[in-house]
Amino acid sequence: MTGRRVGPPPQWVELADRITAFLPGLSGRDAARIVAGMTPSARGRTRAHLSRHPDALVSGASDAPRSVQALITTLAEAGVPGVRAPACLRCGRVRRLRQVVPGGRVCLGCEGTLAQRGNVGPCTVCGETRPRPSRRTCAHCRRLQVAAFRSCSACGKSAPMDPCGTCRPRPPASCTLCATNAPVGARWPLGPVCKPCYRDARTHPGTCPVCEKPRVLIARQDGARVCGPCAGHPDLYACPRCAGPRSYNVRGLCDRCTLHDHLADLFDGRPAGPEDQYRRMRAALAGCDRPITALNWLRNSRSAELLADAVAAGRALTHEDLDTMAAAENRDGARVVDYLRGVLLAHQALPERDELPARVERHLARVLARHPEHTLVLRTYVRWSLLPRARRRSGRAHAFTNRLRWAQTRINTAADFLTAMQHAGLELAEVTQHEVDQWLTSGRSTRYEVRDFLLWAGHRGHSGDLAVPVRPRPDPVAMDDDSHWEILHQCLTDTELPSDVRAAGAVLYLFGQEVTRIAALPTNAVEVRNDETVLVLDRVPIRLPDPLARLLTDFASRPRPPGWAANHPSRWLFPSSEPGRHITGGALVRRLTAHGIPSRPARAAALVQLAQDMPPAVLAPMLGLHLNTVTRWRARAATDWTAYLQARAADRPAST
């Protein structure tokens, strides 16, 4: 009697049929072999899930149980086409899914994140109310605790993990935003994002098109980037206080909320003091355009430390106090005090004053500290000769730095000359022309600046008639006309150049202005008078041609530069990063040179062209130049004014 061959149970056959229903590349025999290798409990859970979700093996749904995930892994390793692994419901990554949440399952990382958010309370270490994922301790404090006993094997720094987050290699992936194959900085609902795109999205939040609020756009809806809540995801970067975008540089809050906390620590609870001064400073800092700049200044600047010390003492900061502080510091420390003075002046917390005499007196005090034996003659020279002439042009904004340097150079040269004569055993009244000539030829050419001091000393009877020749200035070398007009055309038409480079280059190449004057142009230098755009360089407004008029008008009306240092009522066309100041001439020259726009030969070519077209009496008040200067440019141009006078006579109306 032969035995009957018993087939597989009907439940096995049903499960094999469900497996092959959406996988035509898998044969029934292979499916039966896979089912036979499963445990009874796995077969039961898999059959129950496939009966409810027949396409679970190819849909990638996150609600697949572990048995189905193991089956998908087995099919994928066998090379079965069409099978698709489930993705995490929260982050979208293909990982092992364990925790069941409403709507599906999440991976281990998202499981910890959700558990962390579910346990919120006071941290046992820092005391702040935060998520407490481990032993009622926030994540930051827990990382510090672990890092105290562990270090990175690559860089040697304390870190909660080995290797640390900086040294650990990140697997590359295609960035969803820029399509670059780079290490992943974050995995958002819209997909993986590289580090540069992550930093740009965090530091420059956009406006969500759905809720129209400033948010970090981490999701996508109908092809447009939206914030997380509008796409059904939590906002990972929301400030817990104001719901705005959390700071990229400061932990916990947004930049403005953090700034308000710093200002409260600085100004609240202090002794009674000058309310108006501190109120203006606090309002200016709190209302700045970019709070991160003010926050960095308060946290890292030495000038902010001086302000904090004054606020803590409850005393007003006056010019006299700042002068005393600057005199007690070295050169770098004096710059810090001057920066604080600029901050207070920019926000009307200090009254305006003529800064040039104070800076000259400060420099004189430093020189006299090194050479006290020359105190009487140097102080008399500075007070009665140098300062009055320095004040004559100190009202012009561009002249401050030049006049200060002019005065400092003459003080230094006079002190060096007096010291050299003292070492030679001579008093000032005993110095002869031989000693002067010998001293001039034995050093640098800047020694010729002693001419100003010796002329004053001779007129006042402190010395004999000593002569110092004037250093001849070399004739300026102008660029050729073709290059000059080609670069001018580039400044007027090339939109790829920065707007400040185009505006400065156009004024330089068309009107031959000094770069220091261009850097000090205020915004009201460009005006509209009688429906015509004019540029005011000195006393006579200059009517601008259409391309230059559009360029300067757009440049003058551009949005204010970011940063609290620009919050000042008097604005410049070329503002500096320092509060209330314009860019220096040297910085503007470097900007022009970096874009292939030379300054000195261009100014010479422009002035030669203008001197050929207009007489000195007309050109001088237009450009703000001295008549003698324009006359010298006229001599270089070597032209007469017959044609100009005839044209002026033709424009006059005939007398009746």
Residue pairs with C-beta under 8 A, 6 or more apart in sequence:
7 13
8 32
8 35
8 36
11 43
11 47
12 32
12 35
12 36
12 43
13 32
14 47
15 35
15 43
15 46
15 47
15 50
16 28
16 31
16 32
16 34
16 35
17 28
17 31
18 47
18 50
18 51
18 54
19 26
19 31
19 34
19 35
19 50
19 57
19 71
20 26
20 27
20 28
20 31
21 54
22 54
22 55
22 57
22 58
22 82
23 57
23 58
23 75
23 80
23 81
23 82
23 83
24 82
25 80
25 81
25 82
26 75
26 80
30 78
34 71
34 74
34 75
35 43
38 46
38 67
38 71
41 67
42 67
42 70
42 71
43 67
45 65
45 67
45 68
46 65
46 67
46 68
46 71
49 56
49 64
49 65
49 67
49 68
50 56
50 57
50 68
53 59
53 61
53 63
53 64
56 64
56 68
57 68
57 71
57 72
57 75
57 83
57 84
58 82
58 83
58 84
59 84
60 84
60 85
60 86
60 87
61 86
61 104
62 86
62 87
62 88
62 89
62 97
62 103
62 104
62 105
62 106
63 86
63 100
63 103
63 104
63 105
64 72
64 86
64 97
64 105
66 97
66 98
68 86
69 85
69 86
69 96
69 97
72 83
72 84
72 85
72 86
73 85
75 83
76 83
76 85
85 94
86 94
86 97
86 105
87 93
87 94
88 94
88 95
88 97
88 105
88 106
88 107
88 110
89 101
89 103
89 104
89 105
89 106
89 110
90 101
90 106
90 107
90 110
90 113
90 114
90 233
91 106
91 107
91 109
91 110
91 187
91 189
92 187
92 189
92 191
93 107
93 187
95 107
95 108
95 109
96 107
96 108
97 104
97 105
97 106
97 107
98 105
98 106
98 107
98 108
98 111
99 105
99 106
99 110
99 111
99 114
101 114
106 114
112 133
115 133
116 131
116 132
116 133
116 139
117 131
118 131
119 131
119 132
119 133
119 136
120 129
120 130
120 131
120 132
121 129
121 132
121 136
122 128
122 129
123 129
123 130
123 132
123 136
123 137
123 138
123 141
124 132
124 135
124 136
124 137
125 137
125 138
125 141
125 145
126 138
126 140
126 141
128 138
130 138
130 139
130 140
131 138
131 139
132 138
133 139
133 142
134 142
135 142
137 145
140 251
142 160
143 160
144 160
146 160
147 158
147 159
147 160
148 158
150 158
150 159
150 160
150 161
150 162
151 157
151 158
151 159
151 162
152 158
152 159
152 161
152 162
152 163
152 164
152 166
152 167
153 162
153 163
154 163
154 164
154 167
155 163
155 164
155 166
155 167
157 164
159 165
161 168
169 183
170 183
170 184
171 183
171 184
172 181
172 182
172 183
172 184
173 181
173 182
173 183
173 184
173 192
174 180
174 181
174 192
175 181
175 182
175 184
175 192
175 193
175 194
175 197
176 188
176 190
176 191
176 192
176 193
177 193
177 194
177 197
177 201
178 194
178 196
178 197
180 194
182 194
182 195
182 196
183 194
183 195
184 192
184 193
184 194
185 193
185 194
185 195
185 196
185 197
185 198
185 199
186 192
186 193
186 198
187 193
188 218
188 219
188 236
189 218
189 219
189 220
189 228
189 231
189 233
190 218
190 219
190 220
190 225
193 201
199 248
201 216
201 217
201 218
202 216
202 237
202 245
202 248
203 248
205 214
205 215
205 216
205 217
205 245
206 214
206 215
206 216
206 217
206 225
207 213
207 214
207 215
208 214
208 215
208 217
208 226
208 227
208 230
209 224
209 226
210 221
210 226
210 227
210 230
211 227
211 229
211 230
213 227
214 244
214 245
215 227
215 228
215 235
215 238
215 245
216 227
216 228
216 235
216 236
216 237
216 245
216 246
217 225
217 226
217 227
218 227
218 228
218 233
218 235
218 236
218 237
219 225
219 226
219 227
219 228
219 230
219 231
219 232
219 233
220 226
220 231
221 230
221 231
227 235
228 234
228 235
228 236
229 235
235 243
237 245
237 246
238 244
238 245
238 246
239 245
239 246
239 247
239 253
239 254
239 257
240 252
240 253
241 253
241 254
241 257
242 254
242 256
242 257
244 254
244 256
244 257
245 254
246 252
246 253
246 254
247 253
247 254
247 255
247 258
247 292
249 255
249 292
250 258
250 295
252 258
253 261
255 290
255 291
255 292
255 295
256 291
258 291
258 295
259 285
259 286
259 291
259 294
259 295
259 298
260 286
262 295
262 298
262 299
263 282
263 285
263 286
263 298
266 282
266 298
266 307
266 308
266 311
267 278
267 282
267 311
270 278
270 311
270 312
270 314
271 312
271 313
271 314
272 314
273 311
273 313
273 314
273 315
273 316
274 315
274 316
277 316
277 317
277 344
277 349
277 350
278 311
278 349
280 347
280 348
280 349
281 307
281 343
281 344
281 347
281 349
284 346
284 347
284 564
284 567
285 294
285 298
285 564
287 567
288 294
288 563
288 564
288 567
289 560
289 562
289 563
289 564
289 566
289 567
290 562
290 563
290 564
291 564
293 562
293 563
293 564
293 565
294 564
297 303
297 304
297 564
298 304
301 339
302 336
303 336
303 337
303 339
303 340
303 343
304 340
306 325
306 336
306 337
306 340
307 317
307 340
307 343
310 316
310 317
310 321
315 321
317 340
317 344
317 349
317 350
318 350
319 341
319 350
319 351
319 353
319 358
322 337
322 340
322 341
323 358
323 362
325 337
326 333
326 334
326 337
326 338
326 362
327 334
327 362
327 365
329 336
329 337
334 362
339 578
341 350
342 578
342 579
342 580
342 581
343 349
343 565
343 579
344 350
345 352
345 579
345 580
346 565
346 567
346 568
346 579
346 580
347 567
347 568
347 579
354 391
354 394
355 400
356 390
356 391
356 394
356 400
356 403
356 404
356 407
357 387
357 390
357 391
359 404
360 382
360 386
360 387
360 390
360 404
360 407
360 408
360 411
361 382
363 407
363 408
363 411
364 378
364 379
364 382
364 411
367 378
367 411
367 412
367 415
368 374
368 375
368 378
368 379
370 415
371 378
371 415
371 418
371 419
373 422
374 415
374 418
374 419
377 418
377 428
377 457
377 462
378 411
378 414
378 415
378 418
381 414
381 453
381 456
381 457
382 407
382 411
385 452
385 456
386 407
386 410
386 411
386 452
387 407
390 403
390 404
390 406
390 407
393 399
393 403
394 400
394 403
396 520
397 520
397 522
397 582
398 514
398 516
398 517
398 519
398 520
398 585
401 516
401 584
401 585
402 516
409 446
409 449
410 449
410 450
410 452
410 453
413 446
413 447
413 449
413 450
413 453
414 450
414 453
416 447
416 450
417 439
417 447
417 450
417 453
417 454
418 428
420 439
421 427
421 428
421 431
421 435
421 439
424 435
426 435
428 457
428 462
428 463
429 462
429 463
429 464
431 463
431 464
431 466
432 464
432 466
433 466
433 467
436 454
436 466
436 467
436 468
439 447
440 447
440 448
440 450
440 468
445 471
448 468
448 469
448 470
448 471
450 468
451 468
451 469
451 470
454 463
454 466
454 468
455 468
457 463
457 466
458 464
458 465
458 466
475 636
476 600
476 601
476 603
476 604
477 600
477 601
477 604
478 484
478 601
478 604
478 605
478 608
479 598
479 601
479 602
479 604
479 605
480 605
481 605
484 509
484 602
484 605
484 606
484 609
487 505
487 509
487 596
487 597
487 602
488 505
488 506
488 509
488 510
490 497
490 505
491 497
491 501
491 502
491 503
491 505
491 506
491 509
491 551
491 597
492 502
492 506
492 547
492 548
492 551
493 547
494 502
497 505
497 595
498 591
498 595
499 554
499 555
499 558
500 555
500 574
500 591
501 591
501 592
501 595
501 597
502 551
502 555
503 551
503 552
503 555
503 573
504 515
504 518
504 519
504 574
504 588
504 591
504 592
505 592
505 597
506 548
506 551
506 552
507 513
507 518
507 521
507 535
507 552
508 515
508 518
508 592
508 597
508 599
508 602
508 603
508 606
509 602
509 605
509 606
510 548
510 606
511 535
511 537
511 542
511 606
511 610
511 623
512 602
512 603
512 604
512 605
512 606
512 607
512 609
512 610
512 623
513 537
513 603
513 623
514 585
514 603
515 585
515 588
515 589
515 592
515 599
515 603
516 584
516 585
517 537
517 624
518 574
518 585
518 588
519 574
519 582
519 583
519 584
519 585
519 587
519 588
520 572
520 582
521 537
521 572
521 573
521 574
521 582
522 570
522 571
522 572
522 573
523 556
523 571
523 572
523 573
524 536
525 535
525 536
525 537
525 556
525 573
526 533
526 534
526 535
526 552
526 553
526 555
526 556
526 573
527 533
527 534
527 536
527 541
528 534
528 553
529 541
532 543
532 544
533 543
533 544
533 549
533 552
533 553
534 541
534 542
534 543
534 544
535 541
535 542
535 544
535 552
536 542
537 622
537 623
537 624
538 621
538 622
538 623
538 624
539 621
539 622
539 624
540 621
540 622
542 622
544 552
555 573
556 573
560 566
560 571
561 575
563 577
564 579
565 576
565 577
565 578
565 579
565 580
566 575
566 579
567 579
568 579
568 580
570 580
572 581
572 582
572 583
573 582
574 582
574 583
574 588
575 581
575 582
575 583
576 582
576 583
576 584
576 587
589 599
592 598
592 599
593 599
607 633
608 633
608 636
608 637
610 619
610 623
610 633
611 619
611 630
611 633
611 634
611 636
611 637
611 639
612 637
612 639
613 644
614 622
614 644
615 634
615 641
615 644
616 627
616 630
616 631
616 633
616 634
617 627
619 625
619 630
620 626
620 627
620 629
620 630
623 630
